[in-house]
């Protein structure tokens, strides 16, 4: 099914913000990286751009819609702007510790304000734009299932490398359990970053792509697009020394994980499920690796030889959900 005129206008705005602004900021990030400046603020801010793009597209093309949660949307766009300004300031004024702290404080303050602005919107507005938590049993099932698969993947990875004892030592460490216990609390004070991606990718773009390319095809195309969007952080944050391999690995992650996130969203029709899954996926990394530093995702070396095992493991554990019954239902109308 082809896009409507309104959908085309929305998509143009969305792409300009989500990709145009991301790669514009990516150029600034690249400049900072080559100047030896800390660029750790940029990945945090980039997570906000997809939702901001979707919200801006909706605000511009649906001006007469009284069900738009305008206050929450405008607050989130303003928060995204502040994040971007901090990134630019971190390149102009060299204060790495100060800016890293500032970006975290803004995320926390923005998350607190986000809950206030969102929960004080009328119920029908939150319902109309996918902000309500619903289908609790199915939602809990998807979260538990994800955690099981995530830990199974971790065990398989350690087992294949002959380091299963390392995993055992991690989960007998008191710090590990302190981090695990803190996960639910921390979610509420940093949720805006993960909502920033998932509201843009899963709530806005997934139904649109599925309308155009089919239930399975739309999710696969979205996975590729989501992976390409990570390009600036692949080259200048995650793996500066192995950017191309990092990008290839990113495609594997975004396509296979994107399938499971899509499955969870389609099963529950609850955007908070992929938001929570995204949060867990990122914040479980220091727990399962035993690397408790703030920048555990930064400056990693990705080898080409590691990509095939990653494809097989992620494909079998997460990608297999492309055959779930949710992908055999009729395409639902895009938002």
C-alpha positions in Angstrom: 0.0 0.0 0.0 1.3 3.4 -0.9 1.8 6.3 1.5 -0.9 8.9 1.7 0.0 12.6 1.1 0.0 13.3 4.9 2.1 10.3 5.5 4.6 11.5 2.8 4.8 14.9 4.5 5.3 13.4 7.9 8.0 11.0 6.6 9.9 13.9 5.0 9.9 15.8 8.3 10.8 12.7 10.2 13.7 11.8 7.9 15.0 15.4 8.1 15.1 15.3 11.8 16.0 11.7 12.5 18.6 11.3 9.8 19.4 14.8 8.6 20.0 16.2 12.1 21.7 13.0 13.3 24.3 13.1 10.5 24.7 16.8 10.8 25.5 16.3 14.5 27.6 13.3 13.4 29.8 15.7 11.5 30.2 17.8 14.6 30.9 14.6 16.5 33.6 13.6 14.0 35.3 17.0 14.2 35.4 16.7 18.0 36.7 13.1 17.8 39.6 14.0 15.5 40.4 17.0 17.7 40.8 14.6 20.7 37.7 16.0 22.4 35.4 13.8 24.5 32.3 13.1 22.4 30.4 10.9 24.9 27.5 13.4 25.1 26.5 12.7 21.4 25.2 9.1 21.7 22.9 10.1 24.5 21.4 13.0 22.6 21.1 11.0 19.4 18.7 8.6 21.1 16.2 11.5 21.4 16.0 12.4 17.7 13.7 9.7 16.4 10.8 10.5 18.8 11.4 14.3 18.3 11.2 13.8 14.6 7.9 11.8 14.8 6.4 14.4 17.3 7.4 17.3 15.1 5.9 15.6 12.0 2.6 15.0 13.8 2.5 18.6 15.2 3.1 20.1 11.8 0.7 17.9 9.7 -2.1 17.4 12.2 -2.6 20.9 13.5 -6.4 20.5 13.9 -6.1 17.2 15.9 -7.3 18.0 19.5 -6.1 14.6 20.7 -2.4 15.3 20.2 -0.7 15.4 23.6 0.9 18.8 22.7 2.3 19.7 26.0 4.2 16.4 26.3 5.4 16.6 22.6 6.6 20.2 22.9 8.4 19.4 26.2 10.1 16.4 24.6 11.2 18.4 21.6 12.5 21.2 23.9 14.4 18.6 25.9 16.0 17.2 22.7 17.1 20.7 21.7 18.8 21.2 25.1 20.6 17.9 24.6 21.8 18.9 21.2 23.0 22.3 22.5 25.0 20.5 25.2 26.7 18.4 22.6 27.7 21.4 20.6 28.9 23.2 23.7 31.1 20.2 24.6 33.0 20.7 21.4 33.4 24.5 21.8 34.3 24.6 25.6 36.6 21.7 26.7 35.1 20.5 30.0 34.6 16.8 29.5 33.6 15.9 33.1 31.2 18.8 33.3 29.4 18.1 30.1 29.2 14.4 30.8 27.6 15.2 34.1 25.3 17.9 32.6 23.9 15.5 29.9 23.0 12.9 32.6 21.4 15.5 34.8 19.4 16.8 31.9 18.2 13.3 31.1 17.1 12.7 34.7 15.4 16.1 35.0 13.8 15.6 31.6 12.6 12.1 32.6 11.0 13.5 35.7 9.3 16.3 33.7 8.4 13.8 31.0 6.4 11.7 33.5 4.7 14.8 34.8 3.8 16.2 31.4 2.7 12.9 30.0 0.6 11.7 32.9 -1.2 15.0 33.2 -2.3 14.8 29.6 -5.9 13.6 29.2 -6.4 9.8 29.0 -7.9 10.0 25.5 -4.8 11.9 24.3 -2.4 9.3 25.7 -4.6 6.6 24.2 -4.8 8.2 20.8 -1.0 8.6 20.5 0.2 5.3 22.0 1.3 6.6 25.4 -0.8 4.4 27.6 0.5 1.3 29.4 -1.8 -1.7 28.6 -2.0 -5.4 28.1 -0.1 -6.0 31.3 0.0 -9.8 31.2 1.3 -9.9 27.6 3.7 -7.1 28.3 5.1 -8.9 31.4 5.5 -12.1 29.3 7.5 -10.2 26.6 9.8 -8.6 29.2 10.5 -11.9 31.0 10.9 -13.7 27.6 13.5 -11.1 26.5 15.5 -11.4 29.8 15.5 -15.2 29.4 16.8 -15.0 25.8 19.3 -12.3 26.7 20.8 -14.4 29.5 20.7 -17.5 27.3 22.6 -15.6 24.6 25.1 -14.5 27.2 25.7 -18.0 28.5 26.1 -19.3 24.9 28.6 -16.6 24.1 30.7 -17.3 27.2 30.4 -21.0 26.6 31.6 -20.7 23.0 34.6 -18.7 24.2 35.4 -21.2 27.0 34.8 -18.5 29.6 31.7 -19.8 31.3 33.5 -19.5 34.7 33.7 -15.7 34.0 30.0 -15.5 33.9 29.7 -17.5 37.1 32.1 -15.1 38.9 30.1 -12.1 37.6 26.8 -13.4 39.0 28.4 -14.2 42.4 29.6 -10.6 42.7 27.6 -8.3 45.0 28.0 -5.4 42.6 26.2 -7.3 39.9 23.2 -7.9 42.1 23.2 -4.2 43.3 23.0 -3.2 39.6 20.3 -5.7 38.9 18.2 -4.4 41.8 18.7 -0.8 40.7 17.5 -1.5 37.2 13.7 -0.9 37.8 14.4 2.3 39.7 16.8 3.7 37.2 14.4 3.2 34.4 12.0 5.8 35.7 14.7 8.5 35.9 16.3 7.9 32.4 13.3 6.6 30.4 13.3 9.5 27.9 16.4 8.3 26.1 14.9 4.9 25.3 11.5 6.3 24.7 13.3 8.7 22.3 14.3 5.8 20.1 11.3 3.5 20.4 8.6 6.0 19.9 10.3 7.0 16.7 11.2 3.6 15.4 8.5 1.2 16.7 5.5 3.5 17.3 5.9 5.8 14.2 8.0 4.1 11.6 7.3 0.4 12.0 3.5 0.6 11.1 4.4 2.9 8.2 6.9 0.5 6.8 4.7 -2.5 7.4 1.9 -0.7 5.5 4.3 -0.2 2.6 6.4 -3.4 2.7 4.3 -5.9 4.6 4.5 -7.2 8.1 7.8 -9.0 7.7 9.4 -6.9 5.0 8.6 -3.7 6.9 10.4 -4.8 10.0 13.4 -6.0 8.1 13.7 -2.7 6.2 13.3 -0.9 9.5 16.1 -3.0 11.0 18.5 -1.9 8.2 17.5 1.7 8.5 17.9 1.6 12.3 21.3 0.1 11.9 22.4 2.7 9.4 21.2 5.5 11.7 23.9 4.4 14.2 26.7 5.2 11.8 28.1 8.2 13.6 28.4 6.4 16.9 29.8 3.3 15.3 32.7 5.3 13.8 33.3 7.9 16.5 32.2 6.3 19.8 31.5 2.5 19.8 34.4 1.3 17.7 36.5 4.2 16.2 39.3 1.7 15.2 36.9 -0.8 13.5 34.0 1.3 12.2 33.1 -0.8 9.2 33.0 -4.0 11.3 31.1 -2.2 13.9 28.5 -1.1 11.3 28.2 -4.6 10.1 27.7 -5.9 13.6 25.2 -3.1 14.1 23.1 -4.4 11.2 23.0 -7.8 12.8 21.9 -6.4 16.1 19.3 -4.0 14.7 17.7 -6.5 12.3 17.5 -9.4 14.7 16.8 -7.4 17.9 14.4 -5.2 15.8 12.4 -8.4 14.9 11.9 -9.2 18.6 11.1 -5.6 19.5 8.6 -5.6 16.6 7.1 -8.9 17.8 6.7 -7.6 21.3 5.1 -4.3 20.1 2.7 -6.1 17.8 1.7 -8.6 20.5 1.1 -6.0 23.2 0.3 -2.8 21.2 2.1 -1.2 24.1 5.1 1.0 23.2 6.4 0.8 26.7 7.4 -2.8 26.2 10.0 -2.1 23.5 11.1 1.0 25.5 11.7 -1.3 28.5 13.4 -3.9 26.3 15.7 -1.3 24.8 16.6 -0.1 28.3 17.3 -3.6 29.5 19.4 -4.4 26.4 21.7 -1.4 26.9 21.9 -1.5 30.7 22.4 -5.2 31.1 25.7 -4.9 29.2 27.8 -3.8 32.2 26.1 -6.5 34.3 26.8 -9.4 32.0 30.3 -8.3 31.1 31.4 -7.3 34.6 32.5 -3.9 33.2 31.0 -1.4 35.6 32.5 1.7 34.1 30.4 4.5 32.7 31.7 4.1 29.1 31.6 0.4 28.7 30.2 0.8 25.2 33.0 3.2 24.1 36.2 2.3 22.2 35.5 -1.4 21.6 37.3 -3.4 19.0 35.0 -5.3 16.7 36.6 -8.1 14.6 35.1 -9.5 11.4 35.5 -13.0 12.6 33.1 -12.3 15.5 30.3 -11.4 13.1 29.3 -14.8 11.9 28.8 -16.3 15.4 26.9 -13.1 16.3 24.6 -13.5 13.3 23.9 -17.2 14.1 23.2 -16.6 17.8 21.1 -13.5 17.4 19.4 -14.9 14.3 18.4 -18.1 16.1 17.4 -16.5 19.4 15.8 -13.2 18.3 15.4 -13.4 14.5 13.4 -16.6 14.8 10.4 -14.5 16.0 9.9 -13.3 12.4 7.9 -16.5 12.1 5.6 -15.7 15.0 1.9 -15.6 14.4 1.9 -11.8 14.9 3.7 -11.5 11.6 1.0 -13.4 9.8 -1.8 -11.0 10.8 -3.1 -8.3 8.6 -1.2 -5.0 8.5 -2.6 -2.5 10.8 -3.1 1.1 9.7 -0.1 3.4 10.2 -0.3 6.1 12.7 
